[in-house]
């Protein structure tokens, strides 16, 4: 499901670090060399390169990249080079700032990472920002958004396949009753979405659909301008069909007037080692063109080359 292409024969971290150092020397930076290395190494390999680079040249690789690169390409390289937990901590922190604030990014991290990965992201956040992720999110959100996001971040879900069908039936009815009453922020809705395993939630929502004749997200669309309802629907989609959620983020990022490069960068760098193949399939099915063609038509230069490499376009 990952699209990252790693060569069958990978140079040692020392060789990669040396080549990256060479890419920074002279009058112009060798961006193609940087892409050929970093866009074709997995998380463990990138971490070793970064460690080796620091030991050999006395500087964090991220600092060197920051000095030499610029604009969207720089941001894509920097976010990609971070270890996954560091990256999620960075993205979550960016999402609490005034100019880059986004409840959706917080929700996306909480719902699409494994329980262990979410725990590691919160550890990384604590180490880097000297606060808990939940504390910052609670401080920068309010009302219904806080009521949903903080429990989502606090979750440590069971990740097995076992489900309780009796529970699925009873909780499907709870959801139906609350939604019928337009009590969208009810504690019971929040409890079910923030504590149950994804398998259990799927069983509950399947029963909801079969018993009441509508998918739950269709019943949550009475007010298309309600921002909390939009986030609630996105939460359900993230928990049950992440590839459909990320397809929509990419579609909106590419099709809007003026590309949303930050959303495009975030999705490609966070999903390339996870499920980008499935996201690409969903994108092609929904938009009738391959994702690589859409990206190539909407970006340019080294930024385009980096994104295309990460989604598996071309040879490693």
Steps between C-alpha positions, in 0.01 A plus 500: 500500500800730540626681189851573625755333271822391670779358278582132542858601580517796736828684571616519862379794713857633488500500119160668486608762754815569299302539177254736667786709633642519147158612374530811720851598386589743225297781346175314452324231697457166323127452558480197273758317714308585818178362349674187371609418856238623745193425286613138475581412862258372761454651846764287671751572224434874509548502878838328464606740224409794721692354797804420288494843333496671839794291624703557183434870438393636839165630380147362489411403142176696538701816574712449188190440289336811644802712405522370144139459385193720476124517453272195460784265408684585820190443710429165334858380553510616863164346594589175321843472667354525851433170676124421494442586868698825467308582183163449666610713795607776260176479298288504816685805633464682168127428523470687828659822368283791399598519133517124439226393741311188392273278705501259206872424523470421871205271431683335210803418716283369783287278275745358244801409714521176696464527876877451541584754227266756656661439839848552347384822332378630835833405660685688225270800548569501873876480443510777241241748626508431877121461509257224422332492162162483673585809706582707193198380308270570796650849529460585132156351435166556666153363549398197296836482321689464828241249621576276200872556437643456851340154553607397148860585589471327837376174350698176515274278292494122490625407152387141464222368276266375773163672515197477725193490275255556784692815593509607135123472482437693822749776415363535146163578662663751735658676203173499307306644796750778564524594132121499467490744790775708331713448813814477291735593784342258749738325740386159374594576138839629616552196725428248224724671244790563740517172694388210279739306278479572129365147443226561756414839348476340155266232635285766669479715188426201277211413732389866494488492122316167481253577777415862419550508123758778483874524546568704814681777312192553284296556817764748619451734203197713591711814528788501252638823651531365854877475559467258791283267291760513221769399749280226645439353154870521420580323828272211405655481153853505645415218740328280243639590152821703533580460130172679413575774749851561361373485141264786579776704667716456188210577266421823680869595523555455128168614357452819697598833347867510591645174627498433874863388510501446875215247483660332199837476677342373822306218338782380274768506770286332766342229280785402262619232745150397607212481253570738212443222246143467623457880503623512139248234398220695668616824334503342154155348553352826630664744254563286189866604481805355678624694802846536345350680199299731726809585707715552187236735360478706816860521627841554344875473544666314786181507707318308226789253467506437875127434524500274195792300641316448829182375332707246304506665158812415302794281589674487835 
